[in-house]
């Protein structure tokens, strides 16, 4: 079957490819420690699960509005005001099955072939994949360790021109754990507002922040109308398999995004949305407890990686990933990630899975137990010793 030309430009998310390889190894009877996938190892809090069961028993089995059920969009608007101080209406919210559709739909709605999109690199791979897929031109802004993986504002501003149709930001950031400062966001926001450039602000890790309070670029003067906030339930509430994300945006754009939803997914599952209302309005202590556990694991894995010969790891400020520098091992990123999976039974990702500027790094997710992280660190050290590196 002959595929369309655009399919040759479609990328992937390597985490799922590595997961498949890891499962194949496990099928042979070997143990694999999963540090590749960005998924909390905690179960969804029981109060959310019970809300979903109750919704199903009460008949939440049917189609809902493409933009999401009203009560959930109201709850998201309330949460946006509570956490960001931004007053939005339900009409500004579109709920999607996972947060990725917001990325896809927004890029599809705003970018034509040949238009330029500025995005972070290393960064979540779907940004670049979707820009390329629709024929846009990706303009990467390198995130460098010397700047603690914070976005270089001057470099970003220097890349803006008349062809720039969208800026993508991610803070806290995947894969580095870096955070964009409030001052930097103010500078970016000022230029974006002056030049009428929309900003897709990926804030999916906004509740996993270890220092200070989360700040959105939408909180800057003139930026609420210019910003599409991407958020969701997967990371904060350990609801990855429930597939529920959302975007907050100006009302006229929300209508178009909802129409794209109609043409693709129809709507998000109704019973999961009902559970989402409970998650937001009746939040229990589990959310804070998960954050505290992630911070403990962060400190543990950073300390352990820095004791492995050839590894050097900075302390991430948010999310649940570390991005250690492995250049002193003598390995390139992809071969080392493959070696650790095949020989040590430790699944991780090559830095290049997040763009060309990720060479020289690996990404480990510490959304796993401390016991498994300790075992992984020991295996990594042993595997490198065996390889003589």
Long-range contacts (C-beta under 8 A, 24 or more apart in sequence): 6-133, 6-134, 6-135, 9-132, 9-133, 9-135, 10-129, 10-132, 10-133, 11-125, 11-126, 11-128, 11-129, 11-132, 11-133, 12-125, 12-129, 13-125, 13-126, 14-125, 14-349, 14-350, 14-353, 15-349, 15-353, 18-337, 18-341, 18-347, 18-348, 18-349, 19-347, 21-341, 21-347, 22-341, 22-347, 25-341, 25-342, 25-345, 30-345, 31-345, 32-341, 32-345, 32-346, 32-347, 33-345, 33-346, 33-347, 33-368, 33-372, 33-373, 33-375, 33-376, 33-379, 34-347, 34-365, 34-368, 34-372, 35-346, 35-347, 35-348, 35-364, 35-365, 35-366, 35-368, 35-372, 35-373, 35-376, 36-347, 36-348, 36-349, 36-365, 37-347, 37-365, 37-367, 38-174, 38-235, 38-320, 38-321, 38-365, 38-367, 39-234, 39-240, 39-365, 39-367, 40-235, 40-238, 40-240, 40-290, 40-320, 40-367, 41-367, 41-368, 41-369, 42-238, 42-286, 42-290, 42-293, 43-238, 44-237, 44-238, 44-239, 44-242, 45-237, 45-238, 45-279, 45-284, 45-286, 45-287, 47-278, 47-282, 47-284, 48-237, 48-239, 48-275, 48-278, 48-279, 49-275, 51-274, 51-275, 51-277, 51-278, 51-279, 52-271, 52-272, 52-274, 52-275, 55-270, 55-271, 55-274, 55-275, 56-271, 60-270, 60-271, 60-274, 61-270, 61-271, 62-270, 63-266, 63-267, 63-270, 64-267, 64-268, 64-270, 64-273, 65-258, 65-267, 66-258, 66-259, 66-261, 66-262, 66-266, 66-267, 67-93, 67-94, 67-95, 67-254, 67-257, 67-258, 67-261, 68-93, 68-94, 68-95, 68-246, 68-267, 68-268, 68-273, 69-95, 69-270, 69-273, 69-274, 71-274, 71-277, 72-273, 72-274, 72-276, 72-277, 75-276, 75-277, 75-280, 75-281, 76-246, 76-248, 76-280, 77-248, 78-280, 78-281, 79-280, 80-229, 80-248, 83-206, 83-214, 84-214, 84-216, 84-218, 84-219, 84-229, 85-219, 86-216, 86-218, 86-219, 86-224, 86-248, 88-224, 88-248, 89-251, 91-251, 91-254, 92-248, 92-249, 92-250, 92-251, 92-254, 93-246, 93-247, 93-248, 93-254, 94-246, 94-247, 94-249, 94-254, 94-257, 94-258, 94-261, 95-244, 95-245, 95-246, 95-268, 95-273, 95-276, 96-244, 96-245, 96-246, 96-247, 96-261, 96-265, 96-268, 97-243, 97-244, 97-245, 97-265, 97-268, 97-269, 98-232, 98-234, 98-243, 98-244, 98-245, 99-202, 99-204, 99-230, 99-231, 99-232, 99-234, 99-245, 99-246, 100-126, 100-245, 101-245, 101-260, 101-261, 101-264, 101-265, 102-200, 102-228, 102-230, 102-245, 102-246, 102-247, 102-257, 103-127, 103-130, 103-200, 103-202, 103-230, 104-130, 105-247, 105-257, 105-260, 105-261, 106-166, 106-198, 106-200, 106-228, 106-247, 106-249, 106-253, 106-257, 107-131, 107-134, 107-136, 107-166, 107-200, 108-134, 108-260, 109-253, 109-256, 109-257, 109-260, 110-165, 110-166, 110-198, 111-136, 111-165, 111-166, 112-136, 112-165, 114-163, 115-163, 115-164, 115-165, 115-166, 116-159, 116-161, 116-163, 116-164, 116-165, 117-164, 117-165, 117-166, 117-167, 117-168, 118-156, 118-159, 118-160, 118-164, 118-166, 118-167, 118-168, 119-167, 119-168, 120-151, 120-168, 120-169, 120-170, 120-173, 121-354, 121-355, 121-356, 121-357, 121-358, 122-175, 122-176, 122-323, 122-351, 122-354, 122-355, 122-357, 122-358, 122-361, 123-168, 123-170, 123-173, 123-174, 123-175, 123-354, 123-355, 124-170, 124-174, 124-175, 124-202, 124-354, 125-353, 125-354, 125-355, 127-168, 128-355, 136-165, 137-163, 139-164, 140-355, 140-356, 140-357, 142-357, 143-173, 143-176, 143-178, 143-357, 144-357, 145-314, 145-325, 148-178, 148-314, 148-317, 149-173, 149-176, 149-177, 149-178, 149-314, 149-323, 150-178, 150-179, 150-180, 150-181, 150-184, 151-178, 151-180, 151-184, 151-188, 153-184, 153-187, 153-188, 156-188, 157-187, 157-188, 157-191, 160-191, 160-195, 160-197, 164-195, 164-197, 165-197, 165-198, 166-197, 166-198, 166-199, 166-200, 167-192, 167-197, 167-198, 167-199, 167-200, 168-199, 168-200, 168-202, 169-199, 169-200, 169-201, 169-202, 169-217, 170-201, 170-202, 171-201, 171-202, 171-203, 171-205, 171-318, 172-205, 172-206, 172-208, 172-209, 172-316, 172-317, 172-318, 172-319, 173-205, 173-318, 173-319, 174-204, 174-205, 174-319, 174-321, 174-354, 175-321, 175-323, 175-349, 175-351, 175-354, 175-358, 175-361, 175-363, 176-316, 176-321, 176-323, 177-298, 177-316, 177-317, 177-318, 177-319, 177-320, 177-321, 177-322, 177-323, 178-316, 178-317, 178-318, 179-209, 179-211, 179-317, 179-318, 182-215, 185-215, 185-216, 185-217, 185-220, 186-220, 188-217, 189-217, 189-220, 189-221, 189-222, 189-223, 189-226, 190-220, 192-217, 192-223, 192-226, 193-220, 193-221, 193-222, 193-223, 193-226, 196-226, 197-226, 198-226, 198-227, 198-228, 199-223, 199-226, 199-227, 199-228, 200-227, 200-228, 200-230, 201-227, 201-228, 201-229, 201-230, 202-230, 203-229, 203-230, 203-231, 204-230, 204-231, 204-232, 204-234, 204-235, 204-245, 205-235, 205-318, 205-319, 205-320, 206-231, 207-235, 207-236, 207-287, 207-291, 208-235, 208-236, 208-291, 208-294, 208-318, 208-319, 208-320, 209-317, 209-318, 210-295, 210-298, 210-316, 210-317, 210-318, 211-317, 218-248, 225-250, 228-253, 233-276, 233-279, 235-320, 236-287, 237-279, 237-287, 238-290, 239-279, 242-272, 242-275, 243-268, 243-269, 243-272, 244-268, 244-269, 244-272, 244-273, 244-276, 294-320, 294-366, 294-367, 296-370, 297-366, 297-367, 297-368, 297-370, 297-373, 298-322, 298-366, 300-366, 300-370, 300-373, 300-374, 301-364, 301-366, 301-373, 301-377, 304-373, 304-374, 304-377, 305-364, 305-377, 307-377, 307-381, 308-377, 308-380, 308-381, 308-384, 309-381, 309-384, 310-384, 310-389, 320-365, 320-366, 320-367, 321-363, 321-364, 321-365, 321-366, 322-363, 322-364, 322-366, 323-351, 323-361, 323-362, 323-363, 324-361, 324-362, 324-364, 325-360, 325-361, 326-360, 326-361, 326-362, 327-360, 329-384, 329-389, 330-389, 331-389, 332-359, 332-360, 333-358, 333-359, 333-360, 333-361, 333-362, 336-362, 337-362, 339-383, 339-387, 340-379, 340-380, 340-383, 343-383, 343-386, 343-387, 344-376, 344-379, 344-380, 344-382, 344-383, 345-379, 346-376, 346-379, 346-380, 346-383
